Amino acid sequence: MASVDVNKQAPDFALNDFKGNVFKLSDFRGKSNVLIVLNRGFV
């Protein structure tokens, strides 16, 4: 697993939301905080 460096810019990545829309971390560049919650579905 990759480690996180303090005070370094995170690498860009893309995720799909539950509706299939693609969100990239770079879409939020310049915002104060970004919180990503990864829920596991129980199917």
C-alpha positions in Angstrom: 0.0 0.0 0.0 1.3 3.4 -0.9 2.1 5.8 1.9 0.8 9.4 2.2 3.2 12.3 2.3 2.3 15.2 4.5 2.0 18.6 2.7 2.3 17.0 -0.7 -0.4 17.1 -3.4 -2.4 13.9 -3.7 -2.3 12.1 -7.1 -5.3 12.5 -9.3 -7.8 9.7 -9.5 -11.4 9.1 -10.7 -14.3 7.4 -9.0 -17.9 6.7 -10.0 -20.8 7.7 -7.7 -23.9 5.6 -7.2 -25.5 7.1 -10.3 -22.5 6.4 -12.5 -21.2 10.0 -12.6 -17.4 10.2 -12.7 -15.7 12.5 -10.2 -12.0 13.3 -10.3 -10.0 14.5 -7.4 -8.7 17.3 -9.7 -12.3 18.6 -10.0 -11.9 19.7 -6.4 -8.4 21.2 -6.6 -8.3 24.5 -4.8 -11.1 23.7 -2.4 -10.3 23.7 1.3 -11.1 20.1 2.2 -12.2 17.0 0.3 -13.8 14.1 2.1 -14.3 10.8 0.3 -16.4 8.1 1.9 -16.2 4.6 0.5 -19.2 2.5 1.6 -19.3 -1.2 1.0 -22.7 -2.4 -0.3 -24.3 -5.5 1.1 -25.9 -7.3 -1.8 
